[in-house]
Amino acid sequence: MNREEITLLGFEIVAYAGDARSKLLEALNAAQAGEFDRAESLVEEANACIIEAHHAQTDLLTKEASGEDLAYSVTMMHGQDHLMTTLLLKDLMKHMIELYKRGAK
């Protein structure tokens, strides 16, 4: 893979992780408003975005594991950062939504 291809994969990961992050924050707002079905739906939509980001990441990891020398890309590093923070947000969101559900009872 050349640098341009790696950069494009980085942008793809940023886009999917960013969409997931937005959906997770929207889910939190829905839970806060007592719209728990909507919150759960948004979390599922976020999960679908995260899966797409993982596919792009896995493509890159597979190439590197097979011995391909990959060019460095700040965009790819940025994408990895976005994906990891979004995964953390997803884990926290599950607990936050559950807390809102318990408070609504």
Contacts in CASP RR format, 6 or more apart in sequence:
PFRMAT RR
TARGET T0000
AUTHOR 0000-0000-0000
METHOD contacts of the structure
MODEL  1
MNREEITLLGFEIVAYAGDARSKLLEALNAAQAGEFDRAESLVEEANACI
IEAHHAQTDLLTKEASGEDLAYSVTMMHGQDHLMTTLLLKDLMKHMIELY
KRGAK
1 9 0 8 1.000
1 60 0 8 1.000
1 63 0 8 1.000
1 68 0 8 1.000
1 70 0 8 1.000
1 71 0 8 1.000
2 71 0 8 1.000
3 71 0 8 1.000
3 72 0 8 1.000
3 73 0 8 1.000
6 60 0 8 1.000
6 70 0 8 1.000
6 71 0 8 1.000
6 73 0 8 1.000
6 75 0 8 1.000
6 76 0 8 1.000
7 73 0 8 1.000
7 75 0 8 1.000
7 76 0 8 1.000
9 56 0 8 1.000
9 57 0 8 1.000
9 59 0 8 1.000
9 60 0 8 1.000
9 76 0 8 1.000
10 56 0 8 1.000
10 73 0 8 1.000
10 75 0 8 1.000
10 76 0 8 1.000
10 78 0 8 1.000
10 79 0 8 1.000
11 75 0 8 1.000
12 52 0 8 1.000
12 53 0 8 1.000
12 56 0 8 1.000
13 53 0 8 1.000
13 56 0 8 1.000
13 57 0 8 1.000
13 76 0 8 1.000
13 79 0 8 1.000
13 80 0 8 1.000
13 82 0 8 1.000
13 83 0 8 1.000
14 75 0 8 1.000
14 78 0 8 1.000
14 79 0 8 1.000
14 82 0 8 1.000
16 49 0 8 1.000
16 50 0 8 1.000
16 52 0 8 1.000
16 53 0 8 1.000
16 56 0 8 1.000
16 83 0 8 1.000
17 49 0 8 1.000
17 50 0 8 1.000
17 53 0 8 1.000
17 79 0 8 1.000
17 82 0 8 1.000
17 83 0 8 1.000
17 85 0 8 1.000
17 86 0 8 1.000
18 49 0 8 1.000
18 82 0 8 1.000
18 86 0 8 1.000
19 46 0 8 1.000
19 49 0 8 1.000
20 46 0 8 1.000
20 47 0 8 1.000
20 49 0 8 1.000
20 50 0 8 1.000
20 53 0 8 1.000
20 86 0 8 1.000
20 90 0 8 1.000
21 46 0 8 1.000
21 82 0 8 1.000
21 85 0 8 1.000
21 86 0 8 1.000
21 89 0 8 1.000
23 42 0 8 1.000
23 43 0 8 1.000
23 45 0 8 1.000
23 46 0 8 1.000
23 49 0 8 1.000
24 42 0 8 1.000
24 43 0 8 1.000
24 46 0 8 1.000
24 86 0 8 1.000
24 89 0 8 1.000
24 90 0 8 1.000
24 93 0 8 1.000
25 89 0 8 1.000
26 42 0 8 1.000
27 38 0 8 1.000
27 39 0 8 1.000
27 40 0 8 1.000
27 42 0 8 1.000
27 43 0 8 1.000
27 46 0 8 1.000
27 93 0 8 1.000
27 97 0 8 1.000
28 39 0 8 1.000
28 93 0 8 1.000
28 96 0 8 1.000
28 97 0 8 1.000
30 36 0 8 1.000
30 38 0 8 1.000
30 39 0 8 1.000
30 42 0 8 1.000
31 39 0 8 1.000
31 96 0 8 1.000
31 97 0 8 1.000
31 100 0 8 1.000
31 101 0 8 1.000
32 100 0 8 1.000
34 100 0 8 1.000
34 104 0 8 1.000
36 97 0 8 1.000
36 100 0 8 1.000
36 101 0 8 1.000
36 104 0 8 1.000
39 97 0 8 1.000
39 100 0 8 1.000
40 97 0 8 1.000
43 90 0 8 1.000
43 93 0 8 1.000
43 94 0 8 1.000
43 97 0 8 1.000
46 86 0 8 1.000
46 90 0 8 1.000
47 90 0 8 1.000
50 83 0 8 1.000
50 86 0 8 1.000
50 87 0 8 1.000
50 90 0 8 1.000
53 83 0 8 1.000
53 86 0 8 1.000
54 83 0 8 1.000
57 80 0 8 1.000
57 83 0 8 1.000
60 70 0 8 1.000
60 76 0 8 1.000
63 70 0 8 1.000
64 70 0 8 1.000
END
